[in-house]
Amino acid sequence: MRLPLVILLAVILSTCSAFSPALPNSLDSPEALARAVLQAVERQDVDALSRLALNEQEFREQVWPDLPASRPERNLPFSYVWGDLRQKSETQLKQMLAEYGGKKFELVSIRFRGDATTYASYRVHRESELMVKDPEGRERQVRLFGSVLEKNRRYKVFSYVNND
């Protein structure tokens, strides 16, 4: 009687570890993510914009292991890759806020002009482009962030680097 219970417990535990928890501050659709970014841009809320993007721990634990750059033969240390991404993302975020901060936009649609790449546990959608409407009703395209990470059907800004 005990052996079947032990086997059942082992099976249950092994399937639970295959699923990682949802990324904090991730949203249930690209549209919801885009709206959250637009609201934070209007408020010029750098902290909210930072929370909507991957942080170092999330990148290290949930993204880095599946990236080709993480392979030992590539000889690219995590600290270099993360440092480069973080620096470029922060620079682009400042530029984006200088141009769009304080402005109110309504999301019309989001699309990804680049290819999506599927990795073992997530997908990256590249070259995001938002169609927005300003308070006067004029529509325009804006690029506020670059890539979006999709993991477990949740979405988070990969980075604010938008010149991919």
Secondary structure, 3 states (H helix, E strand, C coil): CHHHHHHHHHHHHHHHCCCCCCCCCCECCHHHHHHHHHHHHHHCCHHHHHHCECCHHHHHHHHHHHCHHHCHHHCCCHHHHHHHHHHHHHHHHHHHHHHHCCCCCEEEEEEECCCEEECCCCEEECCEEEEEECCCCCEEEECCCCCEEEECCEEEECCCCCCC
